[in-house]
Amino acid sequence: MTCDAINTRQVSVWNATIKQGSDWQHTMRFRDESGAPVDLTGCVFRWAARPTFDSNTLTASMSTSDGRFTLDDAVGGVVSFRLPAASTAAITAGRYVHDAEMQWPSGKVEPMWEGAWTVTREGVRGVIP
């Protein structure tokens, strides 16, 4: 999936649903208010899901440091992320919260999104060897 993110300085609400045992992946192109690509060179991206925002229990996470967030075209403002099927298969079906942030090379951290993250049950697990 591809989506354009305009004006990264606003926190968006993103309520997402994924299926256990499937890849969850998206590609985003960041643009400024005039529509020009935002240069993401040197930016760090982080994402986490938890049972609640107050919980210390981490359900899943991704970042540029673990390679699950990648700068596909930093100058062109293109970043993608992927939580692999093996990771989503290990998550108990249910409702969680998730949020993401980006850190600029200057050290400034900006929120990207927050919202509900629902994991639905996988029905075909163990059916096909």
Disulfide bonds with the S-S distance in Angstrom:
none
